[in-house]
Amino acid sequence: MEAINIKGMMKNKHLSKAIAKQCLFKFKRQIQYKCDKYGIEFVEADQWYPSSKTCSSCGNKKNDLNRSDRLYKCECGHEIDRDLNAAINLSRYKLVN
């Protein structure tokens, strides 16, 4: 799971209501509980880990990725949805770090 700055996001008056409805802290707590219950190691990636900016195919880091870019296109020719790319990188986080 990726660590996110919920307190910082709550300061944004346009996002705070939507973020509060998501109950992200409660979700994280439940995931940790289930991991403990079933003997699964809970791993939390640093909030500055470039999961969206790193190619899940070749490992190249793309620094000029904008939030509006929904498709990740790498120099190696790999094209993938940005969120799926980040999820793949996060699934490998413990193996790399």
C-alpha positions as CSV (number, residue, x, y, z in Angstrom):
1,M,0.0,0.0,0.0
2,E,1.2,3.5,-0.8
3,A,1.4,6.0,2.1
4,I,-0.5,9.1,1.3
5,N,-0.7,12.5,3.1
6,I,-4.3,12.5,4.0
7,K,-4.0,15.5,6.4
8,G,-2.4,17.5,3.6
9,M,-5.2,16.5,1.1
10,M,-7.8,17.5,3.7
11,K,-6.5,21.1,3.6
12,N,-7.7,21.4,0.0
13,K,-11.2,22.8,0.2
14,H,-12.2,21.4,-3.1
15,L,-11.1,17.8,-2.2
16,S,-11.7,17.6,1.5
17,K,-15.3,16.5,1.4
18,A,-14.7,13.7,-1.2
19,I,-11.6,12.5,0.7
20,A,-13.5,12.4,4.0
21,K,-16.2,10.2,2.3
22,Q,-13.6,7.7,1.2
23,C,-12.6,6.9,4.8
24,L,-9.0,6.1,3.7
25,F,-7.6,5.8,7.3
26,K,-10.3,3.3,8.1
27,F,-9.6,1.3,4.9
28,K,-5.9,1.2,5.7
29,R,-6.6,0.1,9.3
30,Q,-8.9,-2.8,8.0
31,I,-6.2,-3.9,5.5
32,Q,-3.6,-4.0,8.3
33,Y,-6.0,-6.0,10.5
34,K,-6.7,-8.5,7.7
35,C,-3.0,-8.9,7.0
36,D,-2.3,-9.6,10.7
37,K,-5.2,-12.0,10.9
38,Y,-4.0,-14.1,8.0
39,G,-0.3,-13.8,8.5
40,I,0.4,-11.5,5.5
41,E,3.2,-9.0,5.7
42,F,1.8,-5.4,5.4
43,V,4.2,-3.2,3.4
44,E,3.7,0.5,3.0
45,A,5.6,2.3,0.3
46,D,7.0,5.8,1.1
47,Q,4.8,8.6,-0.2
48,W,7.6,9.8,-2.3
49,Y,8.2,6.5,-4.1
50,P,7.8,7.2,-7.8
51,S,5.3,4.4,-8.5
52,S,3.5,6.3,-11.3
53,K,6.7,7.7,-12.9
54,T,8.6,4.4,-13.2
55,C,8.1,2.1,-16.1
56,S,6.9,-1.3,-14.9
57,S,8.6,-2.9,-17.9
58,C,12.1,-1.5,-18.1
59,G,12.4,0.6,-14.9
60,N,13.1,3.9,-16.6
61,K,11.9,6.9,-14.6
62,K,9.9,9.6,-16.4
63,N,10.1,12.9,-14.5
64,D,7.9,14.9,-16.8
65,L,4.7,12.9,-16.1
66,N,1.7,15.2,-15.5
67,R,-1.4,14.4,-13.4
68,S,-3.5,14.7,-16.5
69,D,-1.5,12.0,-18.4
70,R,-3.7,8.9,-17.9
71,L,-1.6,6.7,-20.2
72,Y,2.0,6.0,-19.3
73,K,4.2,5.9,-22.5
74,C,7.8,4.9,-22.0
75,E,10.8,5.3,-24.3
76,C,11.0,1.5,-24.5
77,G,7.6,1.4,-26.3
78,H,5.7,0.2,-23.3
79,E,2.2,1.8,-23.0
80,I,0.0,1.1,-20.0
81,D,-2.7,2.8,-17.9
82,R,-1.0,5.1,-15.4
83,D,-2.8,3.5,-12.4
84,L,-2.1,0.0,-13.5
85,N,1.6,0.9,-14.0
86,A,1.7,2.3,-10.4
87,A,0.0,-0.8,-9.0
88,I,2.5,-3.1,-10.7
89,N,5.4,-1.1,-9.3
90,L,3.9,-1.1,-5.8
91,S,3.4,-4.9,-6.0
92,R,7.2,-5.1,-6.6
93,Y,8.1,-2.5,-4.0
94,K,9.3,-4.9,-1.3
95,L,11.4,-6.8,-3.8
96,V,13.3,-3.7,-4.9
97,N,13.7,-1.8,-1.6
